[in-house]
């Protein structure tokens, strides 16, 4: 038998095995979906009159994804495997009750990419024009959750998000970390040798400052409301380019003139999931609080001492002028642990004795993906 014939036989045998495995995968996914439907029926049957069912459990989903990553033996990577399960879970949850999620729009933004990464593609996603609108939609109950950016590894805190937490009483239910890759995009009509302006969000322009200085030092940089808006403008102009990500490029059919032009290769943005439900502990959690302190000598030291005494790991601290009174400052603090943990409870009680005000924004699972 020729080598070609042997190869054909081997490939045919492998294809038959793949077909058999696909049938088993299909059957198992269908079984999981039916189980999800049964979960919904059990929950609905045990509801008290007027009680609203809770189908989405952030702590449960985080635990499932972590277990998938811990048990994965390859050859697919842990994150690739977790993303597959993320989409299965998203579709199964949609059978129970499709989630409505608001994000900072328009379509094609990194906030939408973060929403899809966290919730999967089976949710109903709704773009909002401003961060405060995302908060208001969640407060009003028009959506189940919102996705808002809170900090970038290059440019720091997103102040609009921090200020919105001062105005609204919402719970942080989760976090998403998204690697941010910026591309220089052009449309079909763009004359690439005659570009006179480059559109992007102000933060994206800042994250690509060195690259722009080196390659387009004399081109006008125009800050717009979002990267997706920048991509939309370029679609109909011959003398402009946009800095945006993959979703915007695909949505508006633009060409990548240069890829990954961010100044720092580790450029990433952290997003928060906001909602109205408290999240139980998972054993691997973070907590976010706002503490208002009077501007007096040693105020920050007094605030941080209880964390040090109890060995609590602080992961972020930001300062904003408080809206509660003149010369009062609000500290946004993220730390490891859940507010139900005894050590965390002790810290919060000590802080509350010294602070003008203390507000626990929420405890939530650390980002899995």
C-alpha positions, 0 to 999 in steps of 0.5 A, spaced: 500 500 500 502 506 498 504 512 503 498 516 500 493 510 501 496 509 508 495 517 510 488 517 507 486 511 511 489 514 517 486 521 516 479 517 515 480 514 521 481 520 525 475 524 522 471 518 524 473 519 531 472 526 531 465 525 528 464 520 534 466 525 539 462 531 536 456 527 537 458 525 545 459 533 546 453 535 543 449 530 547 453 532 553 451 540 552 444 538 551 444 534 557 447 540 561 442 545 558 436 541 560 439 541 567 439 548 567 432 549 565 430 544 571 434 549 575 430 554 573 423 550 574 426 549 581 427 556 583 421 558 580 417 553 584 420 555 591 419 563 590 415 566 595 410 571 592 413 577 589 420 575 590 424 576 584 428 569 582 436 570 581 438 566 575 445 569 575 450 567 580 457 570 579 460 566 585 457 560 582 460 561 575 467 563 578 467 557 581 466 553 575 471 556 571 476 556 576 475 548 576 475 547 569 482 551 569 484 547 574 482 540 571 484 542 564 490 537 562 491 540 555 493 541 549 488 547 549 490 552 554 486 554 561 484 560 558 481 557 551 478 552 555 475 556 560 472 561 554 469 555 551 465 553 558 464 561 558 459 560 552 456 554 554 454 557 561 452 563 557 447 559 552 444 555 558 443 561 562 439 564 557 434 558 557 433 560 564 432 568 563 437 572 558 441 577 562 440 584 560 447 588 560 449 595 559 456 597 557 459 604 555 458 604 548 457 605 542 458 598 539 465 596 538 468 599 544 473 595 549 467 595 554 463 591 550 469 586 549 469 586 556 462 585 557 462 579 552 468 576 555 465 576 562 458 574 560 458 570 554 455 572 547 448 570 549 446 576 553 442 582 551 447 587 551 445 595 550 450 600 549 450 607 553 452 614 551 456 615 558 458 611 564 453 615 568 448 612 564 450 605 565 449 606 572 442 609 571 440 603 567 442 599 573 439 603 578 432 603 574 432 596 573 432 596 566 438 592 565 441 586 570 448 589 570 452 594 567 460 594 565 464 600 566 472 601 566 475 603 572 482 603 571 488 602 565 495 600 567 498 605 563 493 611 564 490 610 571 483 611 574 477 612 570 475 618 574 468 618 571 466 611 574 469 613 581 465 619 581 459 615 579 460 610 585 459 617 589 452 618 586 449 611 586 448 605 591 450 599 587 454 593 588 460 591 585 459 584 582 465 582 579 471 584 575 474 583 568 481 584 566 482 585 558 488 586 554 488 592 550 491 592 543 490 598 539 491 598 531 491 604 526 485 603 522 483 606 515 477 605 511 477 603 503 477 610 501 483 613 505 489 615 502 494 613 507 499 617 504 495 624 506 492 622 513 491 629 516 488 627 523 487 621 527 481 620 531 481 616 538 478 616 545 483 621 549 486 615 553 487 611 547 491 617 544 495 617 551 496 610 551 499 610 543 503 617 544 510 614 543 508 611 537 504 617 534 510 621 536 515 617 532 510 615 526 505 621 525 508 627 529 505 632 525 498 629 524 492 632 528 490 628 534 482 628 535 479 626 541 472 623 541 467 620 545 470 612 544 474 608 539 468 606 536 466 613 534 473 614 531 472 608 527 465 610 525 468 617 522 474 614 518 469 610 514 466 616 511 473 620 510 479 620 506 484 623 510 483 620 517 485 614 521 483 611 527 486 608 533 481 602 536 481 595 537 479 589 533 471 589 535 471 596 532 475 594 526 471 588 524 464 592 526 466 598 521 470 594 516 476 597 517 483 595 515 489 595 520 494 599 517 499 598 523 497 593 529 498 593 536 501 600 537 500 601 544 506 604 547 506 598 553 505 591 551 502 589 557 497 595 556 490 592 560 484 595 562 480 593 568 472 593 568 467 592 574 461 589 573 455 593 577 448 590 579 444 590 585 445 583 588 450 581 594 455 576 592 457 570 597 464 568 598 468 564 593 474 563 597 478 568 592 475 574 593 476 582 592 472 587 596 472 595 594 470 600 599 469 608 599 472 611 605 471 619 606 476 622 611 477 629 613 483 632 610 488 633 617 495 630 618 495 623 618 488 621 615 491 617 610 496 613 615 490 612 620 486 609 614 491 604 612 493 602 619 488 597 620 489 593 614 496 593 616 495 590 623 490 585 620 495 583 614 490 585 609 493 586 602 491 592 598 491 592 591 489 599 589 487 606 592 485 612 589 483 619 592 477 623 589 474 630 592 468 628 596 461 631 594 459 631 602 463 637 604 469 642 603 476 639 604 473 632 605 476 626 601 474 620 598 479 614 598 477 608 593 480 602 596 480 595 593 483 589 597 483 582 598 478 578 601 470 578 602 467 583 607 464 577 611 471 575 613 472 576 620 479 579 619 475 584 614 470 585 618 474 587 624 478 592 619 472 595 617 469 596 624 476 600 626 475 604 619 468 606 621 470 609 628 475 614 624 471 615 618 466 621 616 463 615 612 464 608 610 461 605 604 462 598 602 461 597 594 461 590 594 465 583 595 466 579 588 470 574 585 477 575 582 477 576 575 478 568 572 479 570 565 
